[in-house]
Amino acid sequence: MQCENLCSENECGWVGPMQKSFADLEYAAKRKTTRRERFLAELERITPWSELLAALTPFYPKGGGRRRSV
């Protein structure tokens, strides 16, 4: 989003997308993984997805059908 008048930040207070500094990029690479990220990675590692999908496929609706017009 940009200011209508193409003002600088000091004139109207609009702050546009800023370029990340090298320090920001370095910090992002070193950040600690969250509990959620660890949990999802572990779930992805231990879940037998092919077996799970094979078990669920017969019960999952096919889709693509059209409703009758009223």
C-alpha positions in Angstrom: 0.0 0.0 0.0 1.3 3.4 -0.8 0.3 6.9 0.2 -1.9 8.6 -2.4 0.3 11.7 -2.5 3.6 9.7 -2.7 4.7 11.4 0.5 7.8 10.5 2.3 7.6 8.8 5.6 8.2 12.0 7.5 5.3 13.9 5.8 2.3 11.6 6.4 3.6 8.7 8.6 3.2 6.1 5.9 5.8 3.4 6.2 6.3 1.3 3.1 7.9 -2.1 2.6 11.5 -1.8 3.9 14.5 -3.7 2.6 15.9 -6.2 5.1 19.4 -5.6 6.3 22.1 -8.2 6.4 21.7 -8.3 10.2 18.0 -9.0 9.9 18.6 -11.8 7.4 21.4 -13.3 9.6 19.1 -13.2 12.7 16.3 -14.8 10.8 18.5 -17.7 9.9 19.7 -18.2 13.5 16.3 -17.9 15.2 15.2 -20.6 17.5 12.7 -23.1 16.2 9.3 -22.9 17.9 7.5 -25.7 19.6 4.9 -25.7 16.8 7.6 -26.0 14.2 9.3 -28.9 16.1 5.9 -30.6 16.6 4.9 -30.4 12.9 8.4 -31.6 11.8 8.1 -34.6 14.1 4.5 -35.3 13.0 5.6 -35.2 9.3 8.5 -37.6 10.1 6.5 -40.2 12.0 3.2 -40.2 10.1 2.8 -42.9 7.4 1.0 -40.6 5.0 0.5 -43.1 2.2 -1.2 -45.6 4.6 -3.3 -42.9 6.1 -4.5 -41.6 2.7 -5.3 -45.2 1.6 -7.4 -45.7 4.7 -9.3 -42.4 4.3 -9.8 -42.4 0.5 -12.9 -44.7 0.4 -14.8 -42.5 2.8 -13.8 -39.1 1.4 -16.2 -37.5 -1.0 -15.1 -37.5 -4.6 -16.3 -34.0 -5.4 -16.8 -32.5 -8.8 -20.5 -33.3 -8.8 -22.8 -30.4 -9.6 -25.9 -29.6 -7.6 -29.2 -29.7 -9.3 -30.5 -26.3 -10.3 -33.6 -25.1 -8.5 
